[in-house]
Amino acid sequence: MRAIASVMTASPTPSPSGPSAEPSPSAITEQVGEVGDAVGDFVTWFTGAPLRILVILLAGSIALMVLRRLIGSVSEHLAEGTPFYQRGMLRPLGQTEMGAVLQRANPLATARRAQRSRTIGSVLHSAATITVGSIMLLLVLDQLNVNLGPFLASLGVVGVAVGIGAQSVVKDFLAGIFILLEDQYGVGDVVDLGPATGTIEAVALRVTKLRDADGTLWYVPNGTLTRVGNHTQEWARAVVEVEVDYFADISRVQTLLGEAAAKVAADPVVGSYLRDQPLVTGLEDLSAEAVTLQVAVKTSPAMQWEVARQLRWEVRHTLEEAGIPLGGQRDLLAQHQGESASASPTPPGGRVDAGPADGPSGPSAGSGRPEA
């Protein structure tokens, strides 16, 4: 029994730190306190600069999205040409007769308006992105305790250097923006830009593409334009100058020119291009061989050349029928009238006596007898 007792007393007792030992309440409290301190430190850190940076990024993204959506919506409305009285609550007004009158009173070129609106919309998109992005970057750097003074000074120096080096490009872009905003010209217009004259094929922010009468495509930088002459904006005027013989009856010539202009106005196609009654002016010029008169009429845009061609045709035809020669053409007109009279057909029942030079058609032709 003593041996058994000695063995039992000699067996090791389990240590309190063994796997089956339970932690004491004080240790649990200490661990919970450490976790709570760590969470508190993280919350304190997160509610500082990181949370403010997150708020800045989120607010900037929302503002940029709203701005881009607004710019896109406005530019598309302008490109489609939907008037304000056909939008929202005023949409029923566009279906009325008054809405139709307003639409006819303000005609717009669809392609031109769409190009101008979408180009300006893209510029505003880029400007909004750059502006909001720059503000967000500066605010984030400020939250990171970055000294913005040297940074802004460096950006200013770089901006000045880039502006000096690329001032012509910046000038072209600014000029292009104002050309689009002021609607100085657009696609399809016939303009005189100084270096070249022709039809506009494209208007970009930096260059304008122009096709002249020879088919040459000109690339004109917008910053180099000092003047622009638009021949096809809003309305035009067809002007035809007529030089008649110096001794012609001016009053009669004016009457005949008015008749020729009236024929043009009565034309079902060309007459629709006229916006006013033709005007025949008095003596515009005097020379040694001719007297100059003028016929002018207000036309639709880009239709002045077609109207002027038709006017010239009618004026020539009317003056020729009246026997009034153009300047320096009196003898040629008399010769032409003589040839026309001699070539006129024989009237019905009439007889034309052939002369000795008539050849086979003479009186002895086909008689079967030799001449005496």
C-alpha positions in Angstrom: 0.0 0.0 0.0 2.9 2.3 0.8 4.3 1.7 -2.8 1.0 2.5 -4.4 0.7 5.6 -2.3 4.3 6.7 -3.1 3.6 6.2 -6.9 0.4 8.2 -6.7 2.1 11.0 -4.9 5.0 11.0 -7.4 2.8 11.4 -10.5 3.0 14.9 -11.9 0.0 17.1 -11.6 -1.3 18.9 -14.7 0.1 22.5 -15.2 -2.4 25.4 -15.2 -1.0 26.4 -18.6 -1.9 23.2 -20.3 -4.3 22.8 -23.2 -7.1 21.9 -20.9 -6.6 25.0 -18.7 -9.2 27.8 -19.0 -8.0 31.4 -19.2 -8.6 33.5 -16.2 -11.1 36.4 -16.4 -8.3 38.9 -16.1 -6.6 37.6 -19.2 -9.8 37.7 -21.2 -10.4 41.2 -20.1 -6.9 42.2 -21.1 -7.3 40.6 -24.6 -10.7 42.3 -25.1 -9.2 45.6 -24.1 -6.3 45.2 -26.6 -8.8 44.4 -29.4 -11.0 47.3 -28.5 -8.0 49.6 -28.5 -6.9 48.4 -32.0 -10.5 48.9 -33.3 -10.6 52.3 -31.8 -7.3 53.3 -33.3 -8.4 52.1 -36.7 -11.7 53.9 -36.4 -9.9 57.0 -35.3 -7.5 56.7 -38.3 -10.2 55.9 -40.8 -12.4 58.8 -39.7 -9.5 61.1 -40.3 -7.8 61.6 -43.7 -8.9 58.3 -45.4 -12.6 59.0 -44.8 -12.2 62.6 -46.0 -10.3 61.4 -49.1 -13.1 58.9 -49.8 -15.7 61.5 -49.4 -13.8 63.9 -51.8 -13.4 61.2 -54.4 -17.1 60.1 -54.1 -18.4 63.7 -54.2 -16.1 64.6 -57.1 -17.2 61.5 -59.1 -20.9 62.3 -58.6 -20.4 66.0 -59.5 -18.5 65.0 -62.7 -21.1 62.5 -63.7 -23.9 65.0 -63.2 -22.0 67.7 -65.2 -21.2 65.3 -68.1 -24.8 64.1 -68.1 -26.1 67.7 -68.2 -23.7 68.7 -70.9 -24.6 65.7 -73.0 -28.3 66.2 -72.6 -28.1 69.9 -73.6 -25.8 69.3 -76.5 -28.0 66.5 -77.9 -31.1 68.7 -77.6 -29.3 71.5 -79.5 -28.0 69.0 -82.1 -31.5 67.5 -82.7 -33.0 71.0 -82.8 -35.8 70.3 -80.4 -37.2 73.8 -79.4 -37.8 74.6 -75.7 -41.5 74.6 -76.3 -41.4 70.9 -77.2 -39.7 69.8 -74.1 -41.1 68.6 -70.8 -44.4 70.3 -69.8 -44.3 72.5 -72.9 -44.3 69.5 -75.3 -48.0 69.9 -76.2 -47.3 73.5 -77.4 -45.1 72.2 -80.2 -48.0 70.3 -81.7 -50.2 73.4 -82.1 -50.4 75.8 -85.0 -48.5 78.4 -83.1 -45.6 75.9 -82.6 -45.5 75.2 -86.3 -45.4 79.0 -87.0 -42.5 79.3 -84.6 -40.6 76.5 -86.3 -41.1 78.0 -89.7 -39.9 81.4 -88.4 -36.6 80.0 -87.1 -35.2 77.5 -89.7 -31.9 76.0 -88.8 -29.5 73.9 -90.8 -29.6 70.5 -89.2 -26.2 69.2 -90.1 -24.5 72.4 -89.2 -26.3 72.8 -85.9 -25.5 69.2 -85.0 -21.8 69.5 -85.7 -21.5 72.7 -83.8 -23.4 71.5 -80.8 -21.6 68.2 -80.5 -18.2 69.8 -80.9 -18.9 72.3 -78.2 -20.3 69.5 -76.0 -17.1 67.5 -76.4 -15.1 70.6 -75.4 -17.2 71.2 -72.4 -16.9 67.5 -71.4 -13.1 67.8 -71.5 -13.2 71.1 -69.6 -15.4 69.6 -66.9 -13.2 66.5 -66.5 -10.0 68.6 -66.2 -11.5 71.1 -63.8 -13.2 68.6 -61.5 -10.2 66.2 -61.6 -7.8 69.0 -60.8 -9.9 70.1 -57.8 -10.1 66.5 -56.5 -6.3 66.0 -56.9 -5.6 69.2 -54.9 -8.0 68.3 -52.1 -6.6 64.8 -51.8 -3.0 66.1 -51.7 -4.1 68.6 -49.0 -5.5 65.7 -46.9 -2.2 63.9 -47.2 -0.4 66.9 -45.7 1.4 67.7 -49.0 2.7 71.2 -49.2 0.8 72.6 -52.2 2.8 75.8 -52.5 5.8 74.5 -54.3 3.5 72.1 -56.3 1.3 74.9 -57.5 4.4 77.1 -58.3 5.9 74.3 -60.3 2.6 73.8 -62.2 2.5 77.5 -62.9 6.0 77.5 -64.4 5.3 74.4 -66.5 2.0 76.0 -67.7 3.8 79.2 -68.7 6.5 77.2 -70.5 4.0 75.1 -72.4 1.9 78.2 -73.2 4.9 80.0 -74.7 6.0 76.9 -76.7 2.5 76.1 -78.0 0.9 79.5 -78.1 0.0 79.1 -81.8 -1.9 75.8 -81.0 -3.6 77.5 -78.0 -4.5 80.4 -80.3 -6.0 78.0 -82.9 -8.1 76.2 -80.2 -9.5 79.4 -78.7 -10.3 80.8 -82.2 -12.0 77.5 -83.1 -14.2 77.7 -79.9 -15.3 81.2 -80.7 -16.0 80.3 -84.4 -18.3 77.6 -83.2 -20.0 79.6 -80.4 -20.6 82.6 -82.7 -21.6 80.5 -85.7 -19.4 82.4 -88.0 -19.6 79.6 -90.6 -20.4 75.9 -90.8 -20.4 72.9 -93.0 -21.7 73.7 -96.5 -21.2 77.4 -96.3 -19.3 79.2 -99.1 -16.8 81.5 -97.4 -13.9 83.7 -98.2 -11.2 83.1 -95.5 -8.5 85.2 -97.1 -6.0 82.5 -98.0 -8.7 80.6 -99.9 -12.3 80.8 -101.0 -14.6 77.8 -101.3 -17.0 75.4 -99.5 -16.6 74.4 -95.9 -16.2 70.7 -95.5 -15.4 70.5 -91.8 -14.9 72.8 -88.8 -12.6 71.5 -86.1 -11.2 73.3 -83.0 -7.8 73.7 -84.6 -8.3 73.9 -88.3 -11.0 74.5 -90.9 -11.2 72.3 -94.0 -12.2 74.2 -97.2 -12.6 73.0 -100.7 -12.1 75.6 -103.4 -13.5 75.7 -107.0 -10.5 73.7 -108.4 -11.1 70.9 -105.9 -8.1 71.7 -103.7 -8.7 70.9 -100.0 -7.3 73.7 -97.8 -6.4 73.3 -94.1 -6.6 76.7 -92.6 -5.6 77.1 -88.9 -8.3 78.9 -87.0 -5.8 81.2 -85.3 -4.6 82.7 -88.6 -8.0 84.0 -89.7 -8.3 87.7 -89.5 -11.5 88.0 -91.5 -14.3 85.8 -92.7 -16.7 86.5 -95.6 -19.7 84.2 -95.5 -21.7 84.1 -98.8 -24.4 81.7 -97.6 -25.6 82.8 -94.2 -29.2 83.8 -93.5 -29.8 85.3 -97.0 -28.0 86.4 -100.1 -28.4 88.8 -103.1 -28.2 88.0 -106.8 -26.8 91.0 -108.7 -26.5 91.1 -112.5 -25.0 94.0 -114.3 -26.1 94.6 -117.9 -24.1 96.7 -120.3 -26.2 97.9 -123.2 -25.5 100.0 -126.3 -24.7 103.6 -125.4 -27.5 105.0 -127.6 -30.2 102.5 -126.4 -33.4 103.8 -125.0 -32.7 103.5 -121.2 -36.4 103.6 -120.2 -37.2 100.8 -122.5 -34.2 98.8 -121.4 -35.3 99.2 -117.8 -38.8 97.9 -118.7 -37.4 94.9 -120.5 -35.1 94.1 -117.6 -38.1 94.2 -115.3 -39.9 91.8 -117.7 -37.0 89.4 -117.6 -36.8 89.5 -113.8 -40.6 88.9 -113.7 -40.1 85.7 -115.8 -37.5 84.5 -113.3 -39.8 85.2 -110.4 -42.6 83.2 -112.2 -40.4 80.2 -112.7 -41.7 77.3 -110.4 -38.2 76.3 -109.3 -35.9 79.3 -109.4 -38.7 81.6 -108.4 -39.1 79.8 -105.1 -35.5 81.0 -104.2 -36.5 84.6 -104.3 -37.3 86.4 -101.0 -38.2 89.8 -102.4 -39.2 91.5 -105.6 -36.4 92.1 -108.2 -35.1 95.7 -108.4 -33.9 97.3 -111.6 -31.7 100.3 -110.9 -30.8 103.2 -113.1 -27.5 104.0 -114.7 -24.7 102.4 -112.7 -21.8 103.3 -115.0 -21.0 105.0 -118.3 -18.3 104.2 -120.7 -17.4 105.0 -124.3 -19.2 101.9 -125.6 -21.8 100.9 -123.1 -24.3 102.0 -120.4 -24.4 99.8 -117.3 -27.7 98.9 -115.5 -28.2 96.5 -112.6 -30.8 93.9 -111.6 -30.7 92.8 -108.0 -32.9 90.5 -106.0 -32.8 89.0 -102.4 -32.5 85.2 -102.4 -32.3 82.3 -100.1 -28.8 81.3 -98.8 -26.5 79.8 -101.4 -29.1 80.3 -104.2 -27.9 83.6 -105.5 -25.7 82.0 -108.2 -28.5 79.9 -109.6 -30.8 83.0 -109.6 -28.1 85.1 -111.2 -27.6 82.6 -114.0 -31.3 82.4 -114.8 -31.5 86.2 -114.7 -28.6 86.5 -117.3 -30.3 84.0 -119.6 -33.7 85.8 -119.5 -32.0 89.2 -119.9 -30.1 88.1 -123.0 -33.1 86.5 -124.5 -35.4 89.5 -123.8 -32.9 92.1 -125.2 -32.2 90.0 -128.3 -35.9 89.7 -129.1 -36.3 93.5 -128.6 -33.4 94.2 -130.9 -31.4 96.0 -128.2 -27.6 95.3 -128.5 -25.3 94.9 -125.6 -22.4 97.2 -125.3 -20.2 97.2 -128.4 -22.3 94.5 -130.1 -24.5 96.7 -132.4 -22.9 95.5 -135.7 -22.9 91.9 -134.6 -26.5 92.0 -133.6 -27.5 93.5 -137.0 -25.5 90.8 -138.7 -27.2 88.1 -136.6 -30.6 89.5 -137.3 -29.9 89.5 -141.0 -28.7 85.9 -141.0 -31.7 84.9 -139.0 -34.1 86.6 -141.5 -32.4 85.0 -144.5 -32.6 81.5 -142.8 -36.2 81.8 -141.9 -38.5 79.2 -143.5 -40.7 79.9 -146.6 -44.2 80.9 -145.5 -47.1 78.5 -146.6 -48.1 79.2 -150.3 -45.1 81.5 -150.8 -42.5 81.3 -153.5 -38.8 82.1 -153.3 -37.2 83.3 -156.5 -33.8 81.7 -156.9 -31.0 83.8 -158.2 -28.4 82.9 -160.8 -26.1 81.5 -158.1 -28.7 79.0 -157.0 -27.1 76.1 -158.8 -29.1 72.9 -159.3 -32.2 74.5 -157.7 -32.3 77.3 -160.4 -34.9 77.5 -163.2 -32.8 75.6 -165.7 -32.0 72.8 -163.4 -33.5 69.5 -164.5 -35.1 71.1 -167.7 -33.3 68.6 -170.0 -32.3 71.5 -172.2 -28.9 73.2 -172.5 -28.8 76.9 -171.9 -28.9 79.1 -174.9 
